[in-house]
Amino acid sequence: MSDPDRYAKIFQELCQSVKDQKVVDPTELKIKKCNFYNFNELMTLNAAIIREERNAGNLIYYNVSTGGALLSIASILCCLLFNATPYYCMMDYATQTVPDNPEILSFPQYKIQHPDKDLIQFLAKIDQTINSRQSKTLSKAECLEILEDLQPGKNFNERTSSKYNILKYGYLDKLQVENLISVENRPRGKVRLTPAGEFAVQLFSSFFGI
């Protein structure tokens, strides 16, 4: 952006207004920053906010009527993914103001399923291993080593075929169905993260606190 502080003055005025009107306790007002025009960053930050507030035992409501289209879309998607509640505050367009008792529009309660934490931990470890070297692929043997490292207390069957069945049906197949990885179609086929998989690592690692 050519002017990263374009809305700084407006933002400061809004924060002060929230404090002056005692909308929230000033000590509980938290300010989070990210690139407003980067959808991945907006999603990841929202996921982290939901995790933090849920861990604090708070109910989570999202006002999606302000902040621009990208923020609204990211907020609604995160609410559907992570079980928060979005709402829309109706504006009086004749006066361009929000009434003292505005009409609040709610959204249907619908949940988008996301991968389990153990799958994301496995995916994140693949991403970490790939990024530590030049090759962008892993062998299935390397994936099995990752799986065993993530579950040190689990008693894997000593038979190699049984280990690979756990890897294939419990992890690789599930991630491939979700288009988070690609696996070469041959017995020793290499494993690679897809662009969707790279985004999933970023988003869900933020939500799960990995």
N, C-alpha and C positions, 0 to 999 in steps of 0.2 A: 504494500500500500504506500502511496506517495505521502500520505498524511496519517500516520498511525495514531495521532492524538486528536483526530478530527472531532470525536464526540466526548473528549475528556471533560470539558466544562459542563456539558449536559449531564454526564454521569455523576460528577461531583455534586451538582445541584440536586439530583434525584436521591443520592445517598443522604444528603443533608435533610431533604424533605421527609424521608423515611424516618430519620431520627427525630426530627422536630415533631412529627405527627404521632410519634410513639407507636409506629406500626410494629416494630420489634424492639426488643431490648438492644440498645446500641452495642453492648458488649457481645451480643450474639450475631451481629451483622458481619457476614463473611464475604470477602471480595475474592473472586476467582478470575484469572486472566488467561486468555488464549487468543489465537488468531481467529477473529470473528468471521473470516471468509474461508476458513479451512474446515470442511465438514467433518473430516476424521478427528480433528482436535476437539471440535464441539461435542461429538459423540463420546469421545474418550473422557473429556472433562465431566460431562453429565453422568457418565457411568461411575466415576470416582465420587462425585457428590452424593449420588444415591447410596453408594456403599457406606460412605462416612456417616450420613444421616441415619441410615438403617442401623448401623452399629451403635449409634448413640441412642437408639430407641425412639426415634422421631417418626411421626407420620409425614409422608412426602407428597406435597402438592406442587404442581408446576403451572405457572401462569404462562400460557403459550400465545397470548394475544399481543405481546410486544417483543422487540428485539430483532425483528427482521425474519424473512422467510426461512433462511438456512437454520437459524437458531430454533425457530418454532418446529421445523421438521425434525431436527435432531432431538429436541426435547420430547416430542410425541413418540418418536421411535424408541427412545430410551425408557419412557414410561411403559410402553407396551412390552419391551424386552425384560425390564427389571421390576415390574409391578409397582410403579408409582402412579399417581393420579393427576392427569392433565385437566386443566379447565381453561375456558376462554371468557375474558371479561369484556362485555359489550361496551363500546364507546358511543357517546352521543355525537354523531357525525355532524349534526347541525351546528353544534357549538365547539366541536373538536376537543371535548373534555370528557373525563370519566365522571359520571354522576356519583353522588355520595353513596347511593345504594344501587350500584350497577346490576344489570342482568348478568347472571353467570350461566354460561353454557357448559354443560358437562359432556363427556365423551363416553361412548359405549365401553364397558370394561371388557377388554380383549387382551389376551396375552400371546406374544410371539415366543415360541420355544427357542431356547438357545442351548449350545453344547454344554454338557456337564463340566464341572471344574476339572476333573481328572483328564478329560480330553484336551482342555485348554492348557493344562500344565504340560502335558505331553507335546502339544503343538508348540508351545512357547520354548520348550527345551530343544526341539528340532530347529526352530528359528534361531535360537542362541548359538547352537552348534554350527549351523550353516554360516552365520554371520562372522564366526571366528576364523573362517578359512575362505579360500578363493572359490572352492567348489560350491555350487548351489543345490547339490543333491546329496542324499544320504542313502547308504545301502540299507536293506532290511535288517542285516546283522547289527548295524549301528543303531537303528531304531529300537531293536530289541534290547541293546545295552542301555539305552535311555530309559526304556520302560522298567527294566530291572533296577536301575538307579533310583527311579522315582518311587518304587515300592520295595524298599529293602527288607521289610518284614514279611513280604508275601513269599510263600513256599511254591516257587515255580517248579513244575514237573521237570525232571532232568531230561526227559526225552525232548530232543530238539524239535520234532514235529509238533509236540504239544505247545511248546513255547511260541512257535511261529503261528499256531492257530489262535492263541490268545492275542498276539500282536495283530493278526489279520482281521479277525472277526470282532475283537473288542475295541480296536483303535483305527487301523488303517481304513477298513471298509466304511466305518461310520464317518470318518473325516472326508473320505472320498465322495460319499453320497452327498455331503454338504458342500462339495466343491472347495474344500479348504486345503486339500492336497491333491496332487496327481501322482499316480503310480504307473510306471512303465509296464506295459502288458507283456511281461515275460517272467520266467521263474525268478530271476535275480534282478528284477526291475528296480530301478532307483526311485526314491521318493523325493518329491519337490513340493514346496509350498506354492500355492496359487496366490495371485494378488488378493483374493478374498480371504485366504488363510493368513496372510500378513496383516490385513486389517483386523481379522478376528483376534489375533494375538494381542494387538494393541488395545482393542476395545475391551475384550473380556478379561485380559490380565488386569486392566484398570478396575473393573468391577469386582473381580475376585480377590484383588490385592496380591496378585502373584509377583 
